[in-house]
Amino acid sequence: MDRDWIKISFIYVGTVIGAGFASGREIVEFFGIYGLKGILGLSVAGVLFSLMGSLLLLKIYRNKIKGFDDLVARMFGKKFGIVLDIIMIISLYTGYSVMISGSGAIFKEELGASFTLGIITMVILSFIVFLFQLEGFSFISSALVPLLILGIVFTSLYLIIKGDHNLYGINEGNIITHKGNFFSSSLLYVGSNSLIIITVFSSLLPLIRNRKTAILGGVAGGIILYMLGLSILLIMLLHYPEIKTMDIPMLKISNYIGRSYRKFYAIILWIAIFTTAIANGSSFINRFANSRYKLPIATIFCISAIPLAHLGFAKLVSLIYPIFGFIGLIILVFILMVL
């Protein structure tokens, strides 16, 4: 039986979930601020993730897209393709820097280790994965994403069932924010993940054996993302007054289970960061898959990201995510309409 759709769905989840998702900060920022209406917003995002994922994979399979370079050449031509290529390179590079910075923050704040040690550890481990190209990324996603899913679901369900909740604050979120409303916020959230999804999916042709694989991989990945997001959102709403301004709310909430469990969830969060870091890095390096300079390029990519990572996790997220989110949504719509 063809199980490549399972690998694709795990790659999808590992690509999106990242530090912001698993920490709960993205879920609060894009959905929790609307209170109970945030559940509707998340449901819209879940449908869009499943629809977008399956359609994009189908188009890659139908057009036999062999990589991001191939996608750009067919879609945008030479002149605009160069501009888009530069945007993607910057997006992948900064995205990788954000993730290794998140690793440094966890090492420092939760494990009592050096910020730099956290950065170096992720750089070394991700570099090893990069050497094995798609096979390495697929293996890591298949091995770590199930643990990630179990950690998030267990934390949320345990606290929903066992916790002492303040139901008064469940709908305390603002109705209108700078994102508009829960529907427009859903669009922006999907858009903020579009660039990395496009680049990762464009390299998955070897795993897409037929239309069924493409559809199942995209839909399953979208459903898993929705269920994980809902698990986090529900517990965020139940604790909204105390976590609404926190950078990593899930760590605060996991502390209610116990200090030792908080350390365990910090590891879960690090895994989420790692899967997204290798998604960004693998996509960047795959652009040079046929180059004899691939190894030096991978080395320079990893090392050069370290200084940028030292700017700090929160600052990088606030500066970079909104810009590339808007660009990603436009590019995604264009690809789905034209390709």
HELIX and SHEET records of a PDB file:
HELIX    1   1 ASP A    4  SER A   23  1                                  20    
HELIX    2   2 ARG A   25  PHE A   30  1                                   6    
HELIX    3   3 GLY A   32  TYR A   34  5                                   3    
HELIX    4   4 LYS A   37  ARG A   62  1                                  26    
HELIX    5   5 PHE A   68  GLU A  109  1                                  42    
HELIX    6   6 PHE A  115  PHE A  130  1                                  16    
HELIX    7   7 GLN A  133  LYS A  162  1                                  30    
HELIX    8   8 LEU A  167  GLY A  169  5                                   3    
HELIX    9   9 PHE A  182  PHE A  201  1                                  20    
HELIX   10  10 LEU A  205  LEU A  207  5                                   3    
HELIX   11  11 ARG A  211  LEU A  238  1                                  28    
HELIX   12  12 TYR A  240  ILE A  243  1                                   4    
HELIX   13  13 PRO A  249  SER A  254  1                                   6    
HELIX   14  14 ARG A  259  ASN A  286  1                                  28    
HELIX   15  15 LYS A  294  ALA A  309  1                                  16    
HELIX   16  16 PHE A  313  VAL A  338  1                                  26    
END                                                                             
